[in-house]
């Protein structure tokens, strides 16, 4: 199923129409899915191509997308929410992990779900059905560490 068909189907399930604005926001989220975009960053990608779409429309569209399960709202403690598009294959939202560089702000996705065995233990021990989890690791990425090492190893002349 293509992206536009998936969007149309998800909107139709809740009796919403596929508008040009919704389609454009969805396309940007799909194109830039590795970037975890904020509403303002989405607007920056859209404004030159579709100047008629305002920031308020993007906020409303993202809120709708979140309500119908098209995106997941992320908080990386940087002062703004970011959005991650859910693929057509994800019928149920289950979070993966993120590595966040405290120097440059880079966000790296950890594709493996490393918490499955811990979830099983918690569910059995506490008789608690886990639906999702959020794990954020903060630190310094390899590029920033390399910069620090290179700057620290320079000899003054």
C-alpha positions as CSV (number, residue, x, y, z in Angstrom):
1,X,0.0,0.0,0.0
2,X,1.4,3.4,-1.0
3,X,1.7,6.3,1.4
4,X,-1.2,8.3,0.1
5,X,-3.5,5.3,0.1
6,X,-2.5,4.5,3.7
7,X,-3.2,8.1,4.7
8,X,-6.5,8.1,2.9
9,X,-7.5,4.8,4.5
10,X,-6.6,6.0,8.1
11,X,-8.4,9.3,7.6
12,X,-11.5,7.5,6.1
13,X,-11.7,5.1,9.1
14,X,-12.6,8.2,11.2
15,X,-14.6,10.0,8.5
16,X,-12.0,12.6,7.8
17,X,-11.2,13.7,4.3
18,X,-7.8,13.7,2.6
19,X,-7.0,17.4,2.1
20,X,-4.0,18.8,0.3
21,X,-2.7,20.1,3.6
22,X,-2.8,16.7,5.3
23,X,-1.3,15.1,2.3
24,X,1.7,17.5,2.2
25,X,2.4,17.2,5.9
26,X,2.2,13.4,5.6
27,X,4.6,13.5,2.6
28,X,7.2,15.6,4.5
29,X,6.9,13.3,7.5
30,X,7.4,10.3,5.3
31,X,10.4,11.9,3.3
32,X,12.1,13.0,6.5
33,X,11.1,10.1,8.8
34,X,14.7,9.7,10.2
35,X,14.8,13.4,11.3
36,X,12.1,13.5,14.1
37,X,10.7,16.9,12.9
38,X,9.1,19.5,15.1
39,X,6.0,21.4,13.7
40,X,8.2,24.4,13.0
41,X,10.7,22.2,11.0
42,X,7.8,20.7,9.0
43,X,6.7,24.3,8.3
44,X,10.2,25.2,7.1
45,X,10.1,22.3,4.6
46,X,6.6,23.2,3.4
47,X,6.4,27.0,3.3
48,X,8.2,27.7,0.1
49,X,6.4,25.0,-1.9
50,X,2.9,25.6,-0.3
51,X,2.9,29.1,1.2
52,X,-0.9,28.9,1.8
53,X,-0.3,26.3,4.6
54,X,0.3,28.1,7.9
55,X,1.9,26.8,11.1
56,X,-1.5,26.6,12.8
57,X,-2.6,24.2,10.1
58,X,0.5,22.0,10.7
59,X,-0.2,21.9,14.4
60,X,-3.9,20.9,13.8
61,X,-2.8,18.3,11.3
62,X,-0.3,16.8,13.6
63,X,-2.8,16.6,16.4
64,X,-5.3,14.8,14.1
65,X,-2.5,12.5,12.9
66,X,-1.7,11.6,16.5
67,X,-5.3,11.0,17.4
68,X,-5.8,8.6,14.5
69,X,-2.5,6.8,15.0
70,X,-0.5,8.1,12.1
71,X,2.3,9.7,14.2
72,X,3.8,9.4,17.6
73,X,4.6,12.5,19.6
74,X,8.1,12.5,21.1
75,X,9.6,14.7,23.8
76,X,13.4,14.7,23.8
77,X,13.6,17.4,26.5
78,X,14.8,20.0,24.0
79,X,11.8,22.4,24.5
80,X,9.6,21.1,21.6
81,X,7.7,18.1,20.6
82,X,8.9,16.1,17.6
83,X,6.9,13.7,15.5
84,X,7.7,10.3,14.2
85,X,5.6,8.8,11.5
86,X,4.3,5.3,12.0
87,X,4.6,2.9,9.0
88,X,1.7,1.2,7.5
89,X,3.1,-2.1,9.0
90,X,2.8,-0.8,12.5
91,X,-0.7,-1.7,13.6
92,X,0.1,-1.1,17.2
93,X,2.4,1.6,18.5
94,X,5.4,0.2,20.4
95,X,8.2,2.6,21.0
96,X,11.8,2.0,20.0
97,X,14.8,3.6,21.7
98,X,16.6,6.9,21.0
99,X,20.1,8.1,21.6
100,X,20.3,11.9,22.1
101,X,23.5,13.8,21.8
102,X,23.7,16.5,24.5
103,X,26.3,18.5,22.4
104,X,24.8,18.6,18.8
105,X,21.2,17.4,19.5
106,X,21.5,14.6,17.0
107,X,18.9,11.9,17.5
108,X,19.8,8.3,16.6
109,X,17.2,5.6,16.5
110,X,18.0,2.2,18.0
111,X,16.1,-0.2,15.7
112,X,16.2,-3.2,18.0
113,X,13.7,-3.3,20.9
114,X,15.9,-4.2,23.7
115,X,13.2,-4.1,26.4
116,X,11.2,-7.1,25.4
117,X,12.7,-9.5,28.0
118,X,12.4,-6.8,30.7
119,X,8.8,-6.2,29.8
120,X,8.0,-9.9,30.2
121,X,9.6,-10.0,33.6
122,X,7.7,-6.9,34.8
123,X,4.4,-8.2,33.4
124,X,4.8,-11.6,35.2
125,X,6.2,-10.1,38.5
126,X,3.6,-7.3,38.8
127,X,0.7,-8.8,36.8
128,X,0.8,-5.6,34.7
129,X,0.1,-5.6,31.0
130,X,2.6,-3.2,29.3
131,X,1.3,-1.4,26.2
132,X,4.4,0.7,25.5
133,X,7.6,2.1,27.0
134,X,9.7,5.2,26.4
135,X,13.5,5.0,26.8
136,X,15.8,7.9,26.0
137,X,19.6,7.6,26.4
138,X,21.5,10.9,26.6
139,X,25.2,11.2,26.0
140,X,27.6,12.4,23.4
141,X,27.7,11.0,19.8
142,X,30.8,9.7,18.2
143,X,31.2,12.8,16.0
144,X,31.1,15.2,18.9
145,X,33.5,12.9,20.9
146,X,35.9,12.8,17.9
147,X,35.8,16.6,17.7
148,X,36.5,16.9,21.5
149,X,39.4,14.4,21.1
150,X,40.8,16.2,18.1
151,X,40.6,19.6,19.8
152,X,42.1,18.2,23.0
153,X,45.0,16.5,21.2
154,X,46.1,19.6,19.3
155,X,49.4,21.0,20.5
156,X,49.7,24.8,20.8
157,X,52.7,26.3,19.0
